[in-house]
Amino acid sequence: MNICVFCSAADLDDRYVTPARQFAELMGKGGHVLVWGGSDTGLMKVMADGVQGAGGKLIGVSVEFLAHKARAGADEMLVTKDLAERKAQLLARADAVVVMVGGTGTLDEATEILELRKHGMHAKPVVLLNTAGFYDGLKEQFQRMETEGFLPVPLKDLVFFAEDGVSALAYLEEQAGVQR
């Protein structure tokens, strides 16, 4: 399965790096392909190292103004002209999406993917990997949106909140009908 992972390109604390590394290794050992922003820095590098080191493949989608940070040695690397094209290419190459910890770019990617899913523009499963409670506030906000009628579909049909990589990958594999 090609799994798009949105995450930070920043160097982060071990409370985020260690679970990311574990998730990446699970992906690689499971024969999954990492589809990611292509950067060889921060959490993006941790994910690429872990997947590749465990035998998985890498499909990177960088953007012109960040191409100098693109990972050498990816199985495939595409460079797009802008962030909108990058997001479209990431989604097109993925069977599923996992949103890990990140900043405004990651939040932008997550909300666009969820908006597209809400409108039926894709049916790919989406997981918010809530490492160290990072997305507790966002989960609460989404629940409020649902309760107060701002979501035309049930929240559970838009996104699955996973507390760890094991449950995230199990959910995605279940959604894809992967037998283990």
Residue, then its C-alpha position, 0 to 999 in steps of 0.5 A: m500500500n502506498i501511504c502518504v505521510f504528512c509530517s514536519a521537516a523540523d528536527l524534533d524532540d525524541r517524544y516525536v522522533t521515536p514513535a515516528r521511527q517505529f511507525a516507519e519501520l512498521m511500514g517498511k517491514g510491512g512492504h508499504v511505500l512511503v509517499w512523502g514531501g521528499s525532504d531529507t530533513g527533520l521528521m521527514k528524514v526520520m520517516a524515509d530512513g526508517v521505511q527504507g532501512a526496513g526494506g520499503k520504498l520511497i516516493g517523494v514529491s518535493v516543490e521547486f523552492l525546497a528541491h535543494k532539500a530533496r532526498a537523494g536515493a528515493d525510489e522516485m522523486l517528483v518536483t512540482k511547481d507549487l504547494a497546491e500541485r504537490k498536495a495533489q500529486l501526494l494524494a494521487r500517488a497514495d492509497a491512504v494518508v497519515v497525518m503526523v505531528g507538524g506545523t502549519g504546512t502539515l495542518d494545511e495538508a490535513t485540512e485539505i485532504l479532509e475537505l476533499r474526503k468530506h466532499g467525496m473527492h477521494a475515499k482514501p482512509v485518513v489517520l491523524l497519528n496523535t503522538a504524545g497527545f499532539y492533536d488532542g485539541l484538534k480532535e476536540q475541535f473536530q468533535r465540536m464541529e460534528t456536535e454543532g452540525f458543521l460536518p455533513v458526515p460523521l467524524k468517524d467517516l472522515v478521519f481515524f485518530a490513532e494513538d500509536g503507529v501500530s493502531a494507525l497501520a492496523y486501521l489502514e490495513e483493515q480499510a485496505g483489506v490487507q490480511r496479516 
